[in-house]
Amino acid sequence: MESLDDVIDAMIADRVIHRHRRKWLIAIALVVVLALVILATGGWKEKQGRTVPTVTAPTTVTAGKWEYSFTKAEIRRQKKTEYSDAEAKLRVYFDLKNIDDEEHQSDSLTGDLLRWVPGNGEDLVDSNGATCRGELNWVLVYGLPPQSCYTEFKIPADFSADMVEIGVLGEKYEGDDSLFGANDDPYWHNEAPVAVVQVEKPVVVEDKAGD
């Protein structure tokens, strides 16, 4: 027969387990999410492990609430001057359309939804968003025709390539995981890789300072 002390110890242990069970579940969920992110990113870095389709421009990609029609790319260089070092940027052109069939809201493209894939195991590089009609972060209205836009990435000053790869991410329209005790009303978030777009033969352009 169990002693009173054993019963008390068992009750205390049971309370501790219940108190920390939710924290353990959250920790496990975070580990799983981190593993998936690492897997997805690694899939972009190494073609052998890529888990999303690779397409070649000109091409149209639908990702979340955006539709892209990729066309061409430029490597834009600025020479070294007395006051600044040489620098370069990769500019990728596309037509962009807001296809938010869930909320029908106007929005601008965030820079983390397009990423340059340097290859050779290097980290992905976020874009600066979308420039449309000469304005960065131009707001696109749901339902209107696509706008001619471009995005830019910082690249090494001496960068050259016969082909560049752009990773496209799409947000999902879903609620937060109830495990975290958050609101489960759906909204656009949780971006995930959708495709890698290859743009061949980027044109080299010599920019003047400030362009």
RABELHU-V235490 format. One record per backbone hydrogen bond with DSSP energy under -1.0 kcal/mol. CO is the residue of the C=O (numbers start at 1). NH is the residue of the N-H. E is the energy in kcal/mol with one decimal. If there is no record, write none. Layout:
co=CO nh=NH e=E
co=CO nh=NH e=E
This chain:
co=3 nh=7 e=-2.0
co=4 nh=8 e=-2.4
co=5 nh=9 e=-2.6
co=6 nh=10 e=-2.3
co=7 nh=11 e=-2.2
co=8 nh=12 e=-2.4
co=9 nh=13 e=-2.4
co=10 nh=14 e=-2.3
co=11 nh=15 e=-2.1
co=12 nh=16 e=-2.3
co=13 nh=17 e=-2.3
co=14 nh=18 e=-2.2
co=15 nh=19 e=-2.4
co=16 nh=20 e=-1.9
co=20 nh=24 e=-2.3
co=21 nh=25 e=-2.4
co=22 nh=26 e=-2.4
co=23 nh=27 e=-2.4
co=24 nh=28 e=-2.5
co=25 nh=29 e=-2.4
co=26 nh=30 e=-2.5
co=27 nh=31 e=-2.0
co=28 nh=32 e=-2.2
co=29 nh=33 e=-2.5
co=30 nh=34 e=-2.6
co=31 nh=35 e=-2.2
co=32 nh=36 e=-2.1
co=33 nh=37 e=-2.3
co=34 nh=38 e=-2.5
co=35 nh=39 e=-2.2
co=36 nh=40 e=-2.6
co=37 nh=41 e=-2.8
co=38 nh=42 e=-2.6
co=39 nh=43 e=-1.9
co=40 nh=44 e=-1.1
co=41 nh=45 e=-1.8
co=42 nh=46 e=-2.2
co=46 nh=49 e=-1.1
co=47 nh=50 e=-1.2
co=53 nh=196 e=-2.3
co=55 nh=198 e=-3.4
co=59 nh=70 e=-1.9
co=61 nh=68 e=-3.0
co=63 nh=66 e=-1.8
co=65 nh=99 e=-2.6
co=66 nh=63 e=-2.8
co=67 nh=97 e=-2.0
co=68 nh=61 e=-2.6
co=69 nh=95 e=-1.8
co=70 nh=59 e=-1.3
co=72 nh=93 e=-2.9
co=73 nh=203 e=-2.0
co=74 nh=91 e=-3.0
co=75 nh=205 e=-2.9
co=76 nh=89 e=-2.0
co=77 nh=207 e=-3.5
co=78 nh=87 e=-1.9
co=84 nh=81 e=-2.8
co=87 nh=78 e=-2.8
co=88 nh=155 e=-1.5
co=89 nh=76 e=-2.8
co=90 nh=153 e=-2.0
co=91 nh=74 e=-2.9
co=92 nh=151 e=-2.2
co=93 nh=71 e=-2.3
co=94 nh=149 e=-3.0
co=95 nh=69 e=-2.1
co=96 nh=147 e=-2.7
co=97 nh=67 e=-2.0
co=98 nh=143 e=-1.4
co=99 nh=101 e=-2.0
co=100 nh=104 e=-1.5
co=107 nh=140 e=-3.2
co=110 nh=113 e=-1.5
co=111 nh=127 e=-1.9
co=113 nh=169 e=-2.7
co=114 nh=127 e=-1.7
co=115 nh=167 e=-4.0
co=116 nh=125 e=-2.0
co=119 nh=122 e=-1.9
co=125 nh=116 e=-2.7
co=130 nh=137 e=-2.0
co=131 nh=150 e=-1.5
co=132 nh=135 e=-1.9
co=135 nh=132 e=-2.1
co=140 nh=107 e=-2.0
co=141 nh=144 e=-1.6
co=147 nh=96 e=-2.9
co=149 nh=94 e=-2.4
co=150 nh=131 e=-3.1
co=151 nh=92 e=-2.5
co=152 nh=128 e=-1.2
co=153 nh=90 e=-2.6
co=156 nh=159 e=-1.9
co=162 nh=201 e=-3.8
co=164 nh=199 e=-3.0
co=165 nh=117 e=-2.7
co=166 nh=197 e=-3.1
co=167 nh=115 e=-2.4
co=168 nh=194 e=-3.1
co=168 nh=195 e=-1.4
co=170 nh=192 e=-2.0
co=172 nh=174 e=-1.1
co=172 nh=189 e=-2.2
co=174 nh=187 e=-1.7
co=177 nh=180 e=-1.9
co=178 nh=181 e=-1.7
co=183 nh=176 e=-1.5
co=187 nh=174 e=-2.0
co=189 nh=172 e=-3.5
co=192 nh=170 e=-2.6
co=195 nh=168 e=-3.1
co=196 nh=55 e=-2.7
co=197 nh=166 e=-2.6
co=198 nh=57 e=-3.0
co=199 nh=164 e=-2.4
co=203 nh=75 e=-2.9
co=205 nh=77 e=-3.0
co=208 nh=211 e=-2.3
